[in-house]
Amino acid sequence: MTDQTMQFQAEVAKLLHIVTHSLYSDKEIFLRELISNASDACDKLRYAALTAPELLTEDTELKVRIAPDPKAGTLTIADNGIGMNRDELVENLGTIARSGTEAFSRQLEEAAKEAGKEEGGKKGAEAGRLIGQFGVGFYSAFMVADKVTVTSRKAGEAQAWRWESDGTGSYTIGEADEGQRGTTITLHLAKAQKEFLEPARLRTVIKTYSDHISLPVMLIDPEKAADAEDREEQVNAAGALWARPKSEVSEEQYREFYHHVGRAFDDPWLTLHAHVEGKLDYTLLLFVPSRRPFDLFDPDRRHGVKLFVRRVFITDDCEGLVPPWLRFLRGVVDSSDLPLNVSREMLQNNPLVAKIRATLQKRVLRELERKAEKAPEDYATFWEAFGPVLKEGLYEDREAQESLLKLARFHSSERDGLVSLADYVAAMKEGQSAIYTISGESLEALRRSPQLEGFRAKGVEVLLLTDAVDDFWQNTVTEFDGKPFQSVTRGAADLGEIKGKAKDDGESDEAKPEKVEGAALGTLIAALKQNLGEAVKDVRETDRLTDSAVCLVAGDADLDMHLARMLKQHQRLDAAPARILEINPGHPLIRRLAERAGEPGGSDALADAAHLLLDQARILEGETLPDPTAFARRMTAVMTQGVG
C-alpha cells in the first residue's frame, strides 16, 4: 500500500499555524503533553488486558522512553501502550476530536493574540495555558519541530502505520515496517530548539512536569555507549500521587498532577485529597479548575475524573461517578472494592459506584461551602466561572437542592457584587413575603427593565438571572427558607404591603403622582381591551411602574416571559402565549389617554394609541415587532396629529 497524502481539517491547519507562530515562550511544555499522552496509552492497555490478557504477552513492563539524538537532530518519545491503527491515527492526529469547529479555532486565535500582548515569562505562561485550555496537546510538538513522524502499532494487530507532517497543511500516512507495540513520536527539532537534545535539560523538564506519572519515564543518554548499564535511567518517581499521605505531597506536586490529569495549565482553585474507609474503601484526589474550559457547555463534554481500581486505570468515561453538574471536576478516584474486570457498561449502574458518587458529591459541596464562608471574594470568582453549571443541579438533582441553594450567588438590583439567598432573606423589607427574581439576556438589559421600577422605588431587592438554566430551575425549586420565589414578570405585583424605603429627609417614600382612578380608569382599560382584542390576555393597572407608561407580564399560570421567548427561539414552542398589558395610572400619557377615552367616540380614536402602547411594551422587552409596517404607519399618524 502506497503512502497517502491527506489534508488537515481546515481548522487544524489554522490551529497549527497559531501554535507554531503565536506561542513563543515555555515551549518545554510540549514534552509534558507527549509524556501524558504516552501515559494514557499505557493506562488504556492495562485496562484492555483485563479482558484480553494476550495483549500484554509481549513487552509486559510498561514505560515511556525519551531518546535524544544530537547527530540526527531528533527527539523520540516512545511508549509500549495500546497503540493506534490507521483510522485512529487519522482521527486523533488529523482532526481535533469533538472540538474541530471554526468557532474553536477562532477562540484559540483570539486567545493567542491576547497572549501576544503579554511580555516575558507571563507571555510564555499564557501560551502554555492556551494549549492546556484548548486540549491540543499533540500539536504542541510543532512549537519545537519542523517535522513530526509518528509510528504506531496497535496492540493485537500485526500492521504498523506511519504518520508524518511538517505542520503546514497536510500529512502523509502509510504502512510501516513491523515495530514494537505502541507509539513512537520522532520530533525533527528546529535549529533554535537544540536545547531539547541535552540530557540535563530533558531531565529537568521531566522532573518538573512528569515526576508524578505512575509509570517509569526513562531517559536514554546518547553520550554513553549503547551497552552501558546506566545508559537508560528512570527520571521520574513513578508513584501514584493519590496513594501518598497528604502530608507527603507538596503544593507543587499537586499542581503538576492537576496539569497532567486535567490537561490544563491553570492552577487548581481547590484541591480535595481524601482516603475514605468504612463500608467502602477508596481514595479521591479531585481538583476544581481556576479557569472555565472553553467547551464547558458542549453537549458532548464529560467530567474529567478517572476511575482506577487498585491503581489500575479503568475508565475516564464513567457517567455514574460524577453528576453532570460537577463536570468541571478533574482528578482521580481509586477504589479497592470494585472488581478489576468490571466493564464500562456495568459501571453505569453499579451500586458501589453510586455510593462513591454520593460521598464524592457531598464532600465537594462541603468544601465549596467552606470556601464560600472563609473566602467570599475568592468564591465569587469561582461562581462566575462555574455557577451556571452548579445551577443545573438545582434542576436535575432534588437531593442536592438544599446544599446548592446555600452555595448559589446572584447579581442584584440593589447592590454590587454577588449576593447569597441567606443574605437576600436577611435584607428583606418589612411586609415582603417573596424572593423576587427577573430573567433576561444580560445584566444591563435587566437593570433597565420597567418591571423593576416599583421595586426599586421601595428599595426591594430583585435577583437578576442571566443564565439559561435559571428559567428551568425556578420551575423546580419553589422556595428558600420558607420564602417562595416570585418572578417580577409573572403575575400581579402586590407591593402595597411592603414598607418603602425612607427618603433623605426621613419621610416615608409613599408620595405618589396623581393617578387616574375610578370610572375614568375603567373606561380607558375597556377601550384598550376592545382595540387590542386577542393580542393581549388582559389589560390592568399596576403599581410596579413609576417612570414607564406600560409593561408586559405573564399570567400566573403561564410560562415566564423570558422562558417562553427562549423556547420559541429554539423552536420548542409554536407561539408565546398572549401576555398581560399593565398600565401606569400615574403616568402623564396614561392620564391623557384616559381623558381621550372619556370623550364621545373616544374608544375608536384610541385604536392606534392602543397598538402603539403594546408595541412600546414589546420594544422594552427587547422583542421583535410582529408588524413593523403597521407600527411605522401608526407612529406617523400620531406624529402628524401632534405637529398639526
Secondary structure, DSSP 8 states (H G I E B T S, - for coil): ---EEEE--HHHHHHHHHHHHH--S-TTHHHHHHHHHHHHHHHHHHHHHHH-GGGGSSS-S--EEEEEETTTTEEEEEE-SS---HHHHHHHHHS-TTT-SHHHHHHHHHHHHHHHHS-HHHHHHHHHHHHHHHT-TGGGGGGTEEEEEEEEE-TT-S-EEEEEE-SSSEEEEEEE----SEEEEEEEE-GGGGGGG-HHHHHHHHHHHHTT-SS-EEEE-TTS-TT-TTSEEE-S----GGGS-GGG--HHHHHHHHHHHHT--S-EEEEEEEEE-SSS-EEEEEEEESS--TTTT-TT---EEEEEETTEEEES--TTTS-GGGTT-EEEEEESSS-TT--HHHHTT-HHHHHHHHHHHHHHHHHHHHHHHH-HHHHHHHHHHHHHHHHHHHHH-GGGHHHHHHH-EEEESSSSS-EEHHHHHHT--TT--SEEEEE-S-HHHHHT-GGGHHHHHTT--EEEE-STTHHHHTTT--EETTEEEEETTBS----TTS---B-TTS-BS--------HHHHHHHHHHHHHHHGGGSSEEEE-SS-SS-SEEEEB-TTS--HHHHHHHHHTTS-SS----EEEE-TTSHHHHHHHHHHTSTTHHHHTHHHHHHHHHHHHHHTT---S-HHHHHHHHHHHHHHHH-
